[in-house]
Protein backbone atom coordinates (compact mmCIF):
# COMPACT_ATOMS: atom_id res chain seq x y z
CA UNK A 1 0.00 0.00 0.00
CA UNK A 2 1.39 3.34 -1.03
CA UNK A 3 1.72 5.97 1.65
CA UNK A 4 -0.39 9.09 1.14
CA UNK A 5 1.02 12.54 1.55
CA UNK A 6 -0.80 15.85 1.67
CA UNK A 7 -1.64 17.19 -1.74
CA UNK A 8 -1.00 20.84 -0.82
CA UNK A 9 2.38 21.93 -2.10
CA UNK A 10 4.23 24.83 -0.54
CA UNK A 11 6.51 26.91 -2.64
CA UNK A 12 9.88 27.78 -1.18
CA UNK A 13 9.58 31.10 0.61
CA UNK A 14 5.77 31.02 0.61
CA UNK A 15 5.76 32.97 3.90
CA UNK A 16 7.90 35.73 2.41
CA UNK A 17 7.30 38.66 0.12
CA UNK A 18 9.71 40.43 -2.21
CA UNK A 19 10.22 44.20 -2.25
CA UNK A 20 12.56 46.44 -4.22
CA UNK A 21 14.77 48.66 -2.10
CA UNK A 22 16.22 51.78 -3.73
CA UNK A 23 18.93 53.56 -1.86
CA UNK A 24 19.17 57.03 -3.32
CA UNK A 25 21.14 57.70 -5.46
CA UNK A 26 20.86 54.83 -7.87
CA UNK A 27 21.42 51.63 -5.92
CA UNK A 28 18.56 49.13 -6.04
CA UNK A 29 18.24 45.62 -4.67
CA UNK A 30 15.55 43.07 -4.00
CA UNK A 31 14.88 42.04 -0.42
CA UNK A 32 12.71 39.28 1.03
CA UNK A 33 10.84 39.84 4.27
CA UNK A 34 8.19 37.90 6.15
CA UNK A 35 4.61 38.39 5.02
CA UNK A 36 3.10 41.13 7.22
CA UNK A 37 6.47 42.79 7.89
CA UNK A 38 6.56 46.55 8.40
CA UNK A 39 8.95 49.10 6.95
CA UNK A 40 10.81 49.12 10.28
CA UNK A 41 11.34 45.34 10.00
CA UNK A 42 12.83 45.77 6.54
CA UNK A 43 15.21 48.50 7.73
CA UNK A 44 16.33 46.34 10.65
CA UNK A 45 16.95 43.32 8.43
CA UNK A 46 19.07 45.49 6.09
CA UNK A 47 20.92 47.03 9.07
CA UNK A 48 19.89 50.54 8.10
CA UNK A 49 19.88 53.08 10.94
CA UNK A 50 16.27 54.29 11.03
CA UNK A 51 17.27 57.57 12.68
CA UNK A 52 19.35 58.62 9.67
CA UNK A 53 16.92 57.98 6.82
CA UNK A 54 13.53 58.93 5.43
CA UNK A 55 11.56 56.15 3.76
CA UNK A 56 9.02 56.30 0.95
CA UNK A 57 6.89 53.32 -0.04
CA UNK A 58 5.59 53.45 -3.60
CA UNK A 59 6.40 57.16 -3.72
CA UNK A 60 4.61 58.14 -0.49
CA UNK A 61 6.08 59.03 2.89
CA UNK A 62 4.56 56.63 5.38
CA UNK A 63 5.19 55.70 9.02
CA UNK A 64 7.63 52.86 9.67
CA UNK A 65 4.75 50.84 11.09
CA UNK A 66 3.22 50.62 7.59
CA UNK A 67 2.97 47.00 6.38
CA UNK A 68 4.77 45.94 3.23
CA UNK A 69 3.15 44.07 0.34
CA UNK A 70 4.70 41.90 -2.34
CA UNK A 71 6.13 44.07 -5.12
CA UNK A 72 6.35 47.30 -3.10
CA UNK A 73 9.11 49.75 -3.97
CA UNK A 74 10.80 51.20 -0.89
CA UNK A 75 13.07 54.23 -1.29
CA UNK A 76 15.59 54.89 1.45
CA UNK A 77 16.87 58.48 1.47
CA UNK A 78 19.74 59.44 3.80
CA UNK A 79 19.23 62.57 5.83
CA UNK A 80 22.16 64.90 5.32
CA UNK A 81 22.87 67.86 7.52
CA UNK A 82 25.71 70.25 7.52
CA UNK A 83 26.77 73.63 8.50
N, C-alpha and C positions, 0 to 999 in steps of 0.2 A: 504494500500500500504506500503510495506516494505521500510524503508529508505536505501539508498545505501551509502556505505562507500568506500573509496579508496581501491583498491585491493593490493597496494604495502605495504608490511609489513616491518617495521624497527626493526631490532634486537636491544636489549638494548646495548648501547655503540657502535653503528655503526660508530660514528664519532671518535672513539678512536682506538688506536693500542696498542699492548702488547709487551713489551720488557723485556728481562732478564737483571738485573743489578747485576754484581758481584763486590763486594767490597773486594779487595785483603787484607788479605788472607781469603779465604774460605766462606765468607758470600754471599749468592745469594738471590735475591728476584725478583718478577715479578712486573712491574710497568705499569700503563696505562697512556698514554699521548694522546693528540689530534693528529689526523691525520695531518701530515705536520710539527709536532713539530721538533725542532732541539735539538742537544745534550745539548745546554745551557738551553733550556726550561726544559728538564728532570732534570738537576742538580738543577735548581731553585725549581722545584716542590718537590724534595727530600731534599731540604735545605742543599745542599752540597756546600761548599765554593769553587768556581771555581778557586780561586787563589792558592789553596793548593792541587790540584789534577792534574793528567794527565789522559786523557780518551782515551780508545781504543774502536772502534766499529768493531765488527767482526774481532778482532785481528790486526786492523790497526789504527795507530795514525791519527786522522783526526781533522780538525778545529771544534770548538764548533758550528759553523754555519751549519755543516753537518746535513741534514734531517735524521730522523729516519724512519725505515720501520718496519712493523709488523714482529715480530720474531727476530729482531736484538739482539745481545748480546753486552752489553755495560760493559766494565771493568773500574772501577774507582780505580786508584792507588794513594795513598797518597804520596805526596812529603815529604821526610824526610831529614832534614839537621841537621848537628851537628858539633861540633868542639872538 
